[in-house]
Amino acid sequence: MVMLVMTSDVYAEVVAYCLERLPEEACGMLAGPAAEQGMAYYGNEVCAFYPARNAAGSARLYTVDPLDHLRADRDVEMRGLVILGVVHSHTHTEPYPSPVDIDQAPDPKWHYVIVGLGRPLPTMRAYSIHAGQVIEKELLIGGLRHEHAQLII
Amino acid sequence: MPVEIRLPSILRVHADGKSTVEGNGSTVGEILEDMVNVYPGMDGQIVTADGSLHKFVNVYLNDDDIRYLSNLDTLVSDGDTISILPAVAGG
């Protein structure tokens, strides 16, 4: 299984932002260093979160505000990082890609992270989405498997 | 007049892995067309067959979305930067 690694700081920032943006869906970009081997513009270690406004202003849909995306892209470049994927929240449903998520996934090599807020504890999952196919990734947060990290961070 | 074009990761594979390339022309449309002539793998991914901007792509001239300027007919000046980003949305 492909793995996504996220720092505990980024995890905490993402979950806090998702809760803060309720009742709307929250969204933002994830960044980190490019992988040392293979293509130089993708990677698997998230170290930065760029919160974005949800231009859709909805509890069921999100659109990353294009200007926030542009600003994130520039900052990422200045820091020598790359955009690795996108995160958004599901306010009432399980953290699994919706048909709209699958249909509109822009990059087959990105990580698609979803935070489910429908249970007492926020639940984060990571996926790849390519040609309509969804594959869950193993998610490590601060060196811990996500189901353990979520209990203590 | 060469203008810098910043590429999203999904297009870099068609530009020998480069994050920025150059294009020549006096409008955004001409510059993008010049870029596609050099990197034909991008053909159809930014501008559709009918000549309009693809709905899942955002193109910026410096800080401005070209859809709020003159779209692909937006005039470009020396020192401008064009940024191409995928539209990111879901549900």
gemmi code that builds the backbone of each chain (N, CA, C; Angstrom):
import gemmi

chains = {
    "A": [
        ("MET", (0.848, -1.200, 0.000), (0.000, 0.000, 0.000), (0.883, 1.249, 0.000)),
        ("VAL", (0.566, 2.228, -0.855), (1.305, 3.482, -0.900), (1.065, 4.232, 0.407)),
        ("MET", (2.103, 4.923, 0.864), (2.006, 5.574, 2.169), (2.028, 7.096, 2.020)),
        ("LEU", (1.316, 7.774, 2.902), (1.417, 9.220, 3.027), (1.836, 9.518, 4.461)),
        ("VAL", (2.862, 10.326, 4.605), (3.374, 10.700, 5.919), (3.032, 12.166, 6.160)),
        ("MET", (2.529, 12.461, 7.360), (2.152, 13.839, 7.691), (2.690, 14.158, 9.076)),
        ("THR", (3.212, 15.375, 9.259), (3.681, 15.743, 10.592), (2.467, 15.921, 11.516)),
        ("SER", (2.707, 15.748, 12.809), (1.600, 15.923, 13.756), (1.139, 17.380, 13.787)),
        ("ASP", (2.055, 18.323, 13.540), (1.666, 19.745, 13.484), (0.672, 19.993, 12.348)),
        ("VAL", (0.984, 19.458, 11.175), (0.083, 19.655, 10.036), (-1.257, 18.986, 10.312)),
        ("TYR", (-1.212, 17.774, 10.873), (-2.464, 17.089, 11.205), (-3.334, 17.967, 12.121)),
        ("ALA", (-2.709, 18.517, 13.154), (-3.460, 19.353, 14.103), (-4.006, 20.611, 13.419)),
        ("GLU", (-3.194, 21.214, 12.559), (-3.648, 22.415, 11.829), (-4.839, 22.096, 10.933)),
        ("VAL", (-4.749, 20.990, 10.226), (-5.811, 20.621, 9.279), (-7.114, 20.348, 10.028)),
        ("VAL", (-7.036, 19.546, 11.079), (-8.265, 19.196, 11.811), (-8.871, 20.447, 12.461)),
        ("ALA", (-8.014, 21.299, 13.039), (-8.528, 22.526, 13.655), (-9.222, 23.401, 12.622)),
        ("TYR", (-8.628, 23.504, 11.441), (-9.237, 24.342, 10.389), (-10.570, 23.758, 9.926)),
        ("CYS", (-10.627, 22.431, 9.793), (-11.881, 21.786, 9.377), (-12.992, 22.057, 10.396)),
        ("LEU", (-12.659, 21.995, 11.676), (-13.661, 22.252, 12.719), (-14.057, 23.730, 12.735)),
        ("GLU", (-13.058, 24.583, 12.547), (-13.310, 26.033, 12.569), (-14.249, 26.452, 11.443)),
        ("ARG", (-14.149, 25.778, 10.287), (-14.935, 26.188, 9.117), (-16.360, 25.630, 9.117)),
        ("LEU", (-16.679, 24.759, 10.059), (-18.055, 24.259, 10.116), (-19.039, 25.435, 10.192)),
        ("PRO", (-20.201, 25.388, 9.594), (-20.826, 24.215, 8.958), (-20.397, 23.964, 7.515)),
        ("GLU", (-19.492, 24.808, 6.971), (-19.073, 24.584, 5.579), (-17.995, 23.503, 5.510)),
        ("GLU", (-17.850, 22.932, 4.346), (-16.688, 22.086, 4.101), (-15.441, 22.969, 4.089)),
        ("ALA", (-14.377, 22.464, 4.677), (-13.092, 23.164, 4.653), (-12.219, 22.550, 3.560)),
        ("CYS", (-11.241, 23.327, 3.093), (-10.337, 22.790, 2.080), (-8.991, 23.504, 2.144)),
        ("GLY", (-8.001, 22.910, 1.545), (-6.676, 23.525, 1.507), (-5.705, 22.625, 0.774)),
        ("MET", (-4.517, 23.151, 0.555), (-3.503, 22.425, -0.190), (-2.454, 21.851, 0.771)),
        ("LEU", (-1.888, 20.725, 0.390), (-0.851, 20.057, 1.181), (0.462, 20.097, 0.400)),
        ("ALA", (1.549, 20.378, 1.122), (2.840, 20.496, 0.441), (3.926, 19.789, 1.232)),
        ("GLY", (4.996, 19.499, 0.544), (6.132, 18.847, 1.180), (7.278, 18.752, 0.196)),
        ("PRO", (8.367, 18.132, 0.613), (9.502, 18.009, -0.305), (9.196, 17.026, -1.430)),
        ("ALA", (9.820, 17.291, -2.566), (9.682, 16.349, -3.673), (10.443, 15.075, -3.324)),
        ("ALA", (9.951, 13.973, -3.829), (10.631, 12.697, -3.596), (12.036, 12.758, -4.182)),
        ("GLU", (12.972, 12.135, -3.504), (14.360, 12.193, -3.985), (14.547, 11.365, -5.241)),
        ("GLN", (13.757, 10.336, -5.361), (13.876, 9.508, -6.554), (12.586, 9.624, -7.358)),
        ("GLY", (12.698, 9.370, -8.640), (11.527, 9.429, -9.476), (11.234, 10.854, -9.886)),
        ("MET", (9.971, 11.162, -10.120), (9.607, 12.486, -10.610), (9.803, 13.534, -9.523)),
        ("ALA", (10.387, 14.644, -9.904), (10.823, 15.655, -8.934), (9.702, 16.576, -8.493)),
        ("TYR", (8.478, 16.311, -8.867), (7.408, 17.234, -8.514), (6.261, 16.537, -7.780)),
        ("TYR", (6.531, 15.355, -7.245), (5.574, 14.672, -6.385), (6.334, 14.115, -5.180)),
        ("GLY", (5.629, 13.786, -4.119), (6.275, 13.220, -2.950), (5.233, 12.646, -2.009)),
        ("ASN", (5.700, 12.140, -0.862), (4.797, 11.440, 0.062), (4.895, 11.942, 1.500)),
        ("GLU", (5.578, 13.080, 1.720), (5.756, 13.579, 3.083), (5.217, 14.994, 3.208)),
        ("VAL", (4.064, 15.110, 3.821), (3.431, 16.429, 3.962), (3.998, 17.147, 5.181)),
        ("CYS", (4.528, 18.372, 4.946), (5.056, 19.164, 6.061), (4.440, 20.553, 6.129)),
        ("ALA", (3.546, 20.881, 5.197), (2.938, 22.216, 5.213), (1.495, 22.141, 4.742)),
        ("PHE", (0.645, 22.919, 5.413), (-0.779, 23.011, 5.066), (-1.094, 24.449, 4.709)),
        ("TYR", (-1.764, 24.633, 3.603), (-2.184, 25.957, 3.159), (-3.716, 26.004, 3.172)),
        ("PRO", (-4.316, 26.526, 4.237), (-5.776, 26.610, 4.260), (-6.266, 27.517, 3.139)),
        ("ALA", (-7.397, 27.152, 2.573), (-7.963, 27.957, 1.477), (-9.423, 28.229, 1.780)),
        ("ARG", (-9.904, 29.328, 1.249), (-11.343, 29.586, 1.344), (-12.089, 28.601, 0.444)),
        ("ASN", (-13.258, 28.196, 0.900), (-14.117, 27.346, 0.072), (-14.972, 28.259, -0.786)),
        ("ALA", (-14.590, 28.405, -2.057), (-15.304, 29.334, -2.938), (-16.723, 28.872, -3.213)),
        ("ALA", (-17.017, 27.590, -2.957), (-18.384, 27.096, -3.139), (-19.267, 27.486, -1.959)),
        ("GLY", (-18.670, 27.801, -0.805), (-19.427, 28.225, 0.371), (-20.508, 27.249, 0.754)),
        ("SER", (-20.190, 25.964, 0.755), (-21.207, 24.924, 0.904), (-20.808, 23.910, 1.973)),
        ("ALA", (-21.810, 23.242, 2.537), (-21.560, 22.146, 3.473), (-21.404, 20.818, 2.743)),
        ("ARG", (-21.644, 20.806, 1.420), (-21.589, 19.548, 0.674), (-20.617, 19.582, -0.499)),
        ("LEU", (-20.146, 20.758, -0.869), (-19.215, 20.896, -1.982), (-18.071, 21.816, -1.571)),
        ("TYR", (-16.945, 21.672, -2.244), (-15.875, 22.636, -2.030), (-15.221, 22.999, -3.355)),
        ("THR", (-14.729, 24.212, -3.404), (-13.870, 24.675, -4.493), (-12.744, 25.453, -3.843)),
        ("VAL", (-11.528, 24.982, -3.999), (-10.388, 25.723, -3.451), (-10.342, 27.089, -4.126)),
        ("ASP", (-10.415, 28.143, -3.330), (-10.374, 29.489, -3.895), (-9.137, 29.609, -4.789)),
        ("PRO", (-9.319, 29.928, -6.076), (-8.177, 29.915, -7.001), (-7.045, 30.840, -6.582)),
        ("LEU", (-7.377, 32.000, -6.002), (-6.308, 32.917, -5.604), (-5.531, 32.357, -4.414)),
        ("ASP", (-6.216, 31.699, -3.488), (-5.517, 31.046, -2.372), (-4.603, 29.936, -2.896)),
        ("HIS", (-5.075, 29.227, -3.909), (-4.250, 28.183, -4.528), (-3.002, 28.797, -5.159)),
        ("LEU", (-3.193, 29.913, -5.853), (-2.060, 30.595, -6.498), (-1.040, 31.035, -5.449)),
        ("ARG", (-1.525, 31.622, -4.356), (-0.607, 32.084, -3.298), (0.150, 30.901, -2.678)),
        ("ALA", (-0.565, 29.811, -2.464), (0.082, 28.616, -1.914), (1.151, 28.116, -2.869)),
        ("ASP", (0.826, 28.090, -4.139), (1.755, 27.589, -5.149), (3.040, 28.417, -5.162)),
        ("ARG", (2.905, 29.722, -5.036), (4.096, 30.594, -5.034), (4.930, 30.384, -3.777)),
        ("ASP", (4.245, 30.275, -2.633), (4.984, 30.098, -1.387), (5.718, 28.758, -1.373)),
        ("VAL", (5.039, 27.743, -1.875), (5.638, 26.406, -1.966), (6.916, 26.456, -2.805)),
        ("GLU", (6.839, 27.155, -3.913), (8.011, 27.279, -4.803), (9.162, 27.980, -4.089)),
        ("MET", (8.831, 29.063, -3.359), (9.883, 29.810, -2.650), (10.560, 28.955, -1.573)),
        ("ARG", (9.784, 28.066, -0.951), (10.321, 27.215, 0.112), (10.986, 25.945, -0.422)),
        ("GLY", (10.985, 25.778, -1.712), (11.612, 24.596, -2.287), (10.784, 23.333, -2.093)),
        ("LEU", (9.467, 23.515, -1.891), (8.571, 22.364, -1.730), (7.741, 22.194, -2.998)),
        ("VAL", (6.872, 21.211, -2.978), (5.927, 21.025, -4.084), (4.537, 20.752, -3.510)),
        ("ILE", (3.523, 21.076, -4.292), (2.147, 20.736, -3.894), (1.989, 19.223, -4.044)),
        ("LEU", (1.565, 18.582, -2.951), (1.446, 17.112, -2.974), (0.001, 16.643, -3.056)),
        ("GLY", (-0.934, 17.544, -2.760), (-2.320, 17.112, -2.796), (-3.248, 18.127, -2.177)),
        ("VAL", (-4.462, 17.684, -1.938), (-5.500, 18.572, -1.413), (-6.211, 17.855, -0.270)),
        ("VAL", (-6.664, 18.640, 0.689), (-7.456, 18.091, 1.788), (-8.790, 18.829, 1.837)),
        ("HIS", (-9.852, 18.092, 2.164), (-11.132, 18.752, 2.426), (-11.888, 17.939, 3.458)),
        ("SER", (-12.919, 18.545, 4.007), (-13.696, 17.859, 5.038), (-15.027, 17.375, 4.480)),
        ("HIS", (-15.518, 16.308, 5.085), (-16.904, 15.867, 4.888), (-17.608, 16.133, 6.201)),
        ("THR", (-18.548, 17.058, 6.171), (-19.126, 17.528, 7.436), (-20.061, 16.506, 8.079)),
        ("HIS", (-20.697, 15.661, 7.243), (-21.669, 14.724, 7.798), (-21.448, 13.281, 7.372)),
        ("THR", (-20.580, 13.072, 6.401), (-20.437, 11.719, 5.852), (-19.055, 11.155, 6.150)),
        ("GLU", (-18.896, 9.896, 5.830), (-17.629, 9.214, 6.071), (-16.523, 9.827, 5.189)),
        ("PRO", (-15.278, 9.725, 5.640), (-14.180, 10.304, 4.854), (-13.778, 9.404, 3.689)),
        ("TYR", (-14.682, 9.254, 2.740), (-14.420, 8.488, 1.537), (-14.781, 9.379, 0.348)),
        ("PRO", (-14.005, 9.341, -0.732), (-14.273, 10.249, -1.853), (-15.696, 10.106, -2.399)),
        ("SER", (-16.354, 11.230, -2.556), (-17.699, 11.257, -3.122), (-17.588, 11.119, -4.646)),
        ("PRO", (-18.699, 10.852, -5.317), (-18.648, 10.809, -6.799), (-18.086, 12.094, -7.397)),
        ("VAL", (-18.385, 13.239, -6.780), (-17.841, 14.513, -7.299), (-16.327, 14.571, -7.087)),
        ("ASP", (-15.871, 14.096, -5.916), (-14.419, 14.052, -5.664), (-13.710, 13.206, -6.723)),
        ("ILE", (-14.306, 12.075, -7.030), (-13.691, 11.146, -7.984), (-13.705, 11.740, -9.386)),
        ("ASP", (-14.827, 12.364, -9.738), (-14.987, 12.910, -11.085), (-14.056, 14.098, -11.332)),
        ("GLN", (-13.797, 14.880, -10.288), (-13.066, 16.139, -10.505), (-11.624, 16.102, -9.994)),
        ("ALA", (-11.126, 14.934, -9.600), (-9.743, 14.848, -9.112), (-8.787, 15.315, -10.220)),
        ("PRO", (-8.007, 16.378, -9.966), (-7.238, 16.966, -11.077), (-5.923, 16.279, -11.415)),
        ("ASP", (-5.348, 15.537, -10.467), (-3.998, 15.019, -10.731), (-3.900, 13.590, -10.189)),
        ("PRO", (-3.639, 12.614, -11.042), (-3.629, 11.217, -10.579), (-2.511, 10.897, -9.588)),
        ("LYS", (-1.506, 11.766, -9.492), (-0.397, 11.482, -8.568), (-0.505, 12.283, -7.273)),
        ("TRP", (-1.546, 13.072, -7.117), (-1.753, 13.798, -5.864), (-2.290, 12.857, -4.783)),
        ("HIS", (-2.149, 13.304, -3.545), (-2.796, 12.667, -2.406), (-4.110, 13.410, -2.140)),
        ("TYR", (-5.172, 12.659, -1.982), (-6.478, 13.249, -1.680), (-6.823, 12.876, -0.237)),
        ("VAL", (-6.758, 13.859, 0.638), (-6.973, 13.624, 2.064), (-8.350, 14.161, 2.438)),
        ("ILE", (-9.089, 13.362, 3.188), (-10.444, 13.753, 3.610), (-10.551, 13.609, 5.121)),
        ("VAL", (-11.125, 14.639, 5.742), (-11.370, 14.606, 7.178), (-12.877, 14.447, 7.387)),
        ("GLY", (-13.258, 13.349, 7.998), (-14.674, 13.111, 8.291), (-15.015, 13.693, 9.654)),
        ("LEU", (-16.102, 14.474, 9.672), (-16.499, 15.129, 10.924), (-17.845, 14.611, 11.424)),
        ("GLY", (-18.279, 13.495, 10.879), (-19.601, 12.979, 11.237), (-19.617, 12.138, 12.499)),
        ("ARG", (-18.441, 11.864, 13.059), (-18.353, 11.071, 14.291), (-17.803, 11.948, 15.405)),
        ("PRO", (-17.856, 11.459, 16.648), (-17.359, 12.292, 17.747), (-15.900, 12.715, 17.565)),
        ("LEU", (-15.060, 11.819, 17.032), (-13.664, 12.185, 16.764), (-13.463, 12.388, 15.269)),
        ("PRO", (-12.796, 13.480, 14.873), (-12.486, 13.643, 13.442), (-11.667, 12.452, 12.938)),
        ("THR", (-11.946, 12.037, 11.718), (-11.271, 10.881, 11.143), (-10.630, 11.274, 9.824)),
        ("MET", (-9.320, 11.074, 9.708), (-8.613, 11.451, 8.479), (-8.231, 10.200, 7.694)),
        ("ARG", (-8.436, 10.276, 6.368), (-8.027, 9.203, 5.478), (-7.354, 9.808, 4.243)),
        ("ALA", (-6.516, 9.015, 3.584), (-5.817, 9.496, 2.384), (-6.021, 8.505, 1.245)),
        ("TYR", (-6.141, 9.043, 0.047), (-6.435, 8.205, -1.123), (-5.637, 8.686, -2.337)),
        ("SER", (-5.518, 7.792, -3.307), (-5.182, 8.226, -4.659), (-6.440, 8.025, -5.499)),
        ("ILE", (-6.614, 8.893, -6.466), (-7.779, 8.804, -7.362), (-7.259, 8.917, -8.784)),
        ("HIS", (-7.488, 7.880, -9.560), (-6.989, 7.876, -10.930), (-7.986, 7.150, -11.820)),
        ("ALA", (-8.423, 7.846, -12.838), (-9.348, 7.272, -13.831), (-10.560, 6.622, -13.155)),
        ("GLY", (-11.075, 7.300, -12.156), (-12.277, 6.815, -11.481), (-12.023, 5.761, -10.427)),
        ("GLN", (-10.765, 5.352, -10.270), (-10.447, 4.317, -9.289), (-9.889, 4.961, -8.022)),
        ("VAL", (-10.418, 4.537, -6.869), (-9.990, 5.074, -5.578), (-9.197, 4.007, -4.837)),
        ("ILE", (-8.004, 4.384, -4.378), (-7.189, 3.458, -3.584), (-6.812, 4.153, -2.282)),
        ("GLU", (-7.147, 3.519, -1.144), (-6.763, 4.122, 0.130), (-5.268, 3.936, 0.369)),
        ("LYS", (-4.656, 4.962, 0.973), (-3.226, 4.918, 1.290), (-3.063, 4.753, 2.783)),
        ("GLU", (-1.962, 4.129, 3.165), (-1.644, 4.090, 4.583), (-1.218, 5.491, 5.000)),
        ("LEU", (-1.758, 5.984, 6.104), (-1.483, 7.349, 6.561), (-0.752, 7.291, 7.890)),
        ("LEU", (0.467, 7.825, 7.898), (1.252, 7.903, 9.130), (1.283, 9.360, 9.583)),
        ("ILE", (0.924, 9.588, 10.851), (0.907, 10.950, 11.390), (1.910, 11.006, 12.534)),
        ("GLY", (2.937, 11.835, 12.369), (3.967, 11.931, 13.408), (4.567, 10.581, 13.747)),
        ("GLY", (4.683, 9.725, 12.753), (5.302, 8.413, 12.949), (4.340, 7.350, 13.438)),
        ("LEU", (3.085, 7.718, 13.687), (2.102, 6.751, 14.176), (1.069, 6.463, 13.101)),
        ("ARG", (0.526, 5.270, 13.132), (-0.595, 4.985, 12.238), (-1.743, 5.924, 12.601)),
        ("HIS", (-2.492, 6.355, 11.571), (-3.454, 7.434, 11.801), (-4.475, 7.107, 12.883)),
        ("GLU", (-4.891, 5.820, 12.971), (-5.938, 5.495, 13.954), (-5.420, 5.622, 15.384)),
        ("HIS", (-4.098, 5.494, 15.562), (-3.516, 5.697, 16.888), (-3.246, 7.177, 17.129)),
        ("ALA", (-2.695, 7.845, 16.104), (-2.355, 9.259, 16.260), (-3.586, 10.085, 16.584)),
        ("GLN", (-4.720, 9.739, 15.964), (-5.921, 10.537, 16.151), (-6.423, 10.517, 17.589)),
        ("LEU", (-5.991, 9.537, 18.335), (-6.446, 9.447, 19.726), (-5.636, 10.344, 20.656)),
        ("ILE", (-4.423, 10.709, 20.234), (-3.563, 11.428, 21.176), (-3.148, 12.816, 20.722)),
        ("ILE", (-3.331, 13.155, 19.427), (-2.893, 14.480, 18.965), (-4.029, 15.479, 19.139)),
    ],
    "B": [
        ("MET", (8.704, 38.482, -27.575), (8.921, 38.779, -26.158), (8.639, 37.526, -25.324)),
        ("PRO", (9.681, 36.885, -24.807), (9.420, 35.668, -24.031), (8.805, 36.003, -22.664)),
        ("VAL", (7.802, 35.227, -22.289), (7.115, 35.404, -21.006), (7.223, 34.096, -20.230)),
        ("GLU", (7.459, 34.215, -18.931), (7.574, 33.023, -18.088), (6.186, 32.416, -17.827)),
        ("ILE", (6.116, 31.100, -17.948), (4.871, 30.381, -17.680), (5.151, 29.357, -16.585)),
        ("ARG", (4.421, 29.458, -15.478), (4.586, 28.503, -14.369), (3.598, 27.352, -14.558)),
        ("LEU", (4.101, 26.135, -14.435), (3.283, 24.954, -14.741), (2.906, 24.178, -13.486)),
        ("PRO", (1.708, 23.622, -13.439), (1.363, 22.705, -12.344), (2.047, 21.359, -12.563)),
        ("SER", (2.135, 20.557, -11.521), (2.868, 19.296, -11.619), (2.337, 18.406, -12.737)),
        ("ILE", (1.034, 18.414, -12.950), (0.476, 17.488, -13.945), (0.928, 17.818, -15.367)),
        ("LEU", (1.343, 19.066, -15.618), (1.821, 19.434, -16.954), (3.340, 19.328, -17.086)),
        ("ARG", (4.042, 19.252, -15.939), (5.510, 19.247, -16.008), (6.041, 18.010, -16.724)),
        ("VAL", (5.294, 16.937, -16.636), (5.722, 15.705, -17.298), (5.827, 15.909, -18.814)),
        ("HIS", (5.067, 16.882, -19.328), (5.116, 17.167, -20.776), (6.173, 18.213, -21.113)),
        ("ALA", (6.851, 18.758, -20.097), (7.831, 19.823, -20.333), (9.185, 19.412, -19.764)),
        ("ASP", (9.514, 18.156, -19.928), (10.808, 17.625, -19.459), (11.006, 17.859, -17.964)),
        ("GLY", (9.923, 17.901, -17.190), (10.022, 18.060, -15.746), (10.191, 19.488, -15.264)),
        ("LYS", (10.174, 20.449, -16.193), (10.398, 21.848, -15.790), (9.167, 22.424, -15.087)),
        ("SER", (9.415, 23.264, -14.063), (8.296, 23.933, -13.394), (7.947, 25.248, -14.082)),
        ("THR", (8.899, 25.815, -14.825), (8.601, 27.018, -15.608), (9.167, 26.852, -17.011)),
        ("VAL", (8.445, 27.404, -17.976), (8.912, 27.410, -19.358), (8.669, 28.825, -19.901)),
        ("GLU", (9.044, 29.051, -21.133), (8.811, 30.361, -21.736), (7.951, 30.204, -22.973)),
        ("GLY", (7.202, 31.265, -23.264), (6.415, 31.293, -24.487), (6.483, 32.682, -25.089)),
        ("ASN", (6.302, 32.746, -26.398), (6.345, 34.044, -27.080), (4.979, 34.406, -27.615)),
        ("GLY", (4.685, 35.721, -27.609), (3.421, 36.209, -28.143), (3.024, 37.494, -27.455)),
        ("SER", (1.950, 38.113, -27.958), (1.513, 39.373, -27.352), (0.259, 39.194, -26.492)),
        ("THR", (-0.405, 38.043, -26.609), (-1.566, 37.765, -25.759), (-1.344, 36.443, -25.019)),
        ("VAL", (-2.131, 36.224, -23.984), (-2.020, 34.970, -23.223), (-2.258, 33.783, -24.162)),
        ("GLY", (-3.251, 33.899, -25.038), (-3.571, 32.803, -25.963), (-2.405, 32.483, -26.885)),
        ("GLU", (-1.774, 33.536, -27.421), (-0.636, 33.310, -28.328), (0.525, 32.644, -27.597)),
        ("ILE", (0.749, 33.078, -26.363), (1.869, 32.532, -25.592), (1.621, 31.057, -25.259)),
        ("LEU", (0.382, 30.736, -24.883), (0.060, 29.337, -24.571), (0.180, 28.474, -25.828)),
        ("GLU", (-0.249, 29.033, -26.959), (-0.158, 28.292, -28.216), (1.311, 28.029, -28.571)),
        ("ASP", (2.153, 29.042, -28.362), (3.584, 28.877, -28.626), (4.174, 27.786, -27.727)),
        ("MET", (3.747, 27.795, -26.463), (4.244, 26.779, -25.524), (3.828, 25.374, -25.981)),
        ("VAL", (2.581, 25.239, -26.407), (2.093, 23.921, -26.835), (2.820, 23.454, -28.094)),
        ("ASN", (3.215, 24.398, -28.945), (3.989, 24.011, -30.135), (5.331, 23.401, -29.738)),
        ("VAL", (5.916, 23.931, -28.656), (7.210, 23.411, -28.183), (7.004, 22.112, -27.401)),
        ("TYR", (5.909, 22.060, -26.623), (5.620, 20.889, -25.778), (4.251, 20.322, -26.179)),
        ("PRO", (4.181, 19.590, -27.275), (2.880, 19.161, -27.826), (2.084, 18.241, -26.903)),
        ("GLY", (2.736, 17.676, -25.875), (1.989, 16.831, -24.941), (0.916, 17.590, -24.171)),
        ("MET", (1.021, 18.915, -24.165), (0.028, 19.728, -23.456), (-1.183, 20.065, -24.324)),
        ("ASP", (-1.128, 19.673, -25.577), (-2.207, 20.023, -26.499), (-3.558, 19.525, -25.968)),
        ("GLY", (-4.530, 20.417, -25.916), (-5.877, 20.062, -25.474), (-6.075, 20.071, -23.978)),
        ("GLN", (-5.005, 20.271, -23.208), (-5.141, 20.227, -21.749), (-5.394, 21.599, -21.133)),
        ("ILE", (-5.150, 22.660, -21.887), (-5.352, 24.010, -21.361), (-6.460, 24.717, -22.154)),
        ("VAL", (-6.340, 24.638, -23.461), (-7.330, 25.254, -24.348), (-8.049, 24.135, -25.090)),
        ("THR", (-9.382, 24.239, -25.160), (-10.169, 23.188, -25.808), (-10.087, 23.306, -27.332)),
        ("ALA", (-10.644, 22.313, -28.015), (-10.595, 22.296, -29.480), (-11.309, 23.505, -30.079)),
        ("ASP", (-12.312, 24.031, -29.345), (-13.018, 25.208, -29.895), (-12.342, 26.529, -29.516)),
        ("GLY", (-11.169, 26.441, -28.903), (-10.383, 27.653, -28.658), (-10.689, 28.369, -27.357)),
        ("SER", (-11.444, 27.744, -26.465), (-11.725, 28.397, -25.182), (-10.919, 27.722, -24.071)),
        ("LEU", (-10.806, 28.433, -22.977), (-10.035, 27.903, -21.843), (-10.775, 26.714, -21.237)),
        ("HIS", (-10.048, 25.642, -20.970), (-10.639, 24.448, -20.372), (-11.265, 24.798, -19.024)),
        ("LYS", (-12.450, 24.256, -18.728), (-13.163, 24.664, -17.516), (-12.468, 24.222, -16.229)),
        ("PHE", (-11.611, 23.211, -16.298), (-10.945, 22.740, -15.080), (-9.530, 23.312, -14.925)),
        ("VAL", (-9.260, 24.390, -15.648), (-7.948, 25.033, -15.571), (-8.142, 26.514, -15.253)),
        ("ASN", (-7.308, 27.027, -14.340), (-7.282, 28.458, -14.074), (-5.961, 29.014, -14.577)),
        ("VAL", (-6.031, 30.126, -15.287), (-4.821, 30.769, -15.809), (-4.751, 32.190, -15.265)),
        ("TYR", (-3.604, 32.489, -14.696), (-3.395, 33.815, -14.109), (-2.349, 34.584, -14.892)),
        ("LEU", (-2.610, 35.883, -15.077), (-1.572, 36.805, -15.535), (-1.171, 37.590, -14.299)),
        ("ASN", (0.002, 37.319, -13.800), (0.441, 37.841, -12.498), (-0.584, 37.418, -11.440)),
        ("ASP", (-1.319, 38.351, -10.806), (-2.279, 37.967, -9.763), (-3.723, 37.887, -10.265)),
        ("ASP", (-3.922, 38.066, -11.552), (-5.292, 38.200, -12.063), (-5.715, 36.997, -12.894)),
        ("ASP", (-6.880, 36.459, -12.553), (-7.485, 35.379, -13.324), (-7.869, 35.950, -14.695)),
        ("ILE", (-7.379, 35.321, -15.768), (-7.633, 35.913, -17.094), (-9.109, 35.890, -17.468)),
        ("ARG", (-9.917, 35.042, -16.764), (-11.360, 35.054, -17.059), (-11.984, 36.393, -16.685)),
        ("TYR", (-11.326, 37.122, -15.759), (-11.835, 38.435, -15.349), (-11.113, 39.557, -16.083)),
        ("LEU", (-10.230, 39.214, -17.003), (-9.581, 40.210, -17.860), (-10.197, 40.031, -19.258)),
        ("SER", (-9.394, 39.763, -20.234), (-9.938, 39.540, -21.587), (-9.722, 38.099, -22.024)),
        ("ASN", (-9.713, 37.204, -21.033), (-9.546, 35.783, -21.297), (-8.268, 35.539, -22.120)),
        ("LEU", (-8.343, 34.690, -23.131), (-7.118, 34.366, -23.876), (-6.615, 35.546, -24.704)),
        ("ASP", (-7.462, 36.570, -24.883), (-7.044, 37.763, -25.639), (-6.352, 38.792, -24.750)),
        ("THR", (-6.159, 38.479, -23.474), (-5.507, 39.417, -22.556), (-4.098, 39.741, -23.045)),
        ("LEU", (-3.799, 41.045, -23.128), (-2.473, 41.472, -23.589), (-1.432, 41.265, -22.490)),
        ("VAL", (-0.256, 40.908, -22.915), (0.834, 40.608, -21.979), (1.950, 41.632, -22.165)),
        ("SER", (2.542, 42.055, -21.034), (3.646, 43.025, -21.085), (4.947, 42.347, -20.668)),
        ("ASP", (6.026, 43.009, -21.005), (7.348, 42.504, -20.648), (7.445, 42.330, -19.132)),
        ("GLY", (7.944, 41.210, -18.682), (8.099, 40.976, -17.243), (6.908, 40.311, -16.588)),
        ("ASP", (5.800, 40.128, -17.320), (4.630, 39.440, -16.751), (4.929, 37.951, -16.562)),
        ("THR", (4.162, 37.335, -15.660), (4.247, 35.888, -15.455), (2.860, 35.286, -15.618)),
        ("ILE", (2.800, 34.200, -16.351), (1.548, 33.449, -16.495), (1.647, 32.217, -15.606)),
        ("SER", (0.609, 31.966, -14.815), (0.565, 30.764, -13.967), (-0.631, 29.920, -14.374)),
        ("ILE", (-0.386, 28.632, -14.534), (-1.459, 27.693, -14.864), (-1.667, 26.791, -13.655)),
        ("LEU", (-2.908, 26.698, -13.204), (-3.209, 25.839, -12.057), (-4.465, 25.036, -12.344)),
        ("PRO", (-4.522, 23.798, -11.853), (-5.765, 23.046, -12.022), (-6.846, 23.604, -11.098)),
        ("ALA", (-8.076, 23.605, -11.553), (-9.185, 23.938, -10.656), (-9.346, 22.764, -9.693)),
        ("VAL", (-9.441, 23.057, -8.396), (-9.515, 21.992, -7.396), (-10.865, 22.085, -6.697)),
        ("ALA", (-11.672, 21.057, -6.882), (-13.025, 21.074, -6.328), (-13.511, 19.651, -6.109)),
        ("GLY", (-14.554, 19.528, -5.329), (-15.144, 18.219, -5.068), (-16.356, 18.389, -4.170)),
        ("GLY", (-16.646, 17.305, -3.444), (-17.839, 17.400, -2.606), (-17.713, 16.589, -1.350)),
    ],
}
model = gemmi.Model(1)
for chain_id, residues in chains.items():
    chain = gemmi.Chain(chain_id)
    for i, (resn, *xyz) in enumerate(residues, 1):
        res = gemmi.Residue()
        res.name, res.seqid = resn, gemmi.SeqId(i, " ")
        for name, pos in zip(("N", "CA", "C"), xyz):
            atom = gemmi.Atom()
            atom.name, atom.element = name, gemmi.Element(name[0])
            atom.pos, atom.b_iso = gemmi.Position(*pos), 0.0
            res.add_atom(atom)
        chain.add_residue(res)
    model.add_chain(chain)
structure = gemmi.Structure()
structure.add_model(model)
structure.setup_entities()
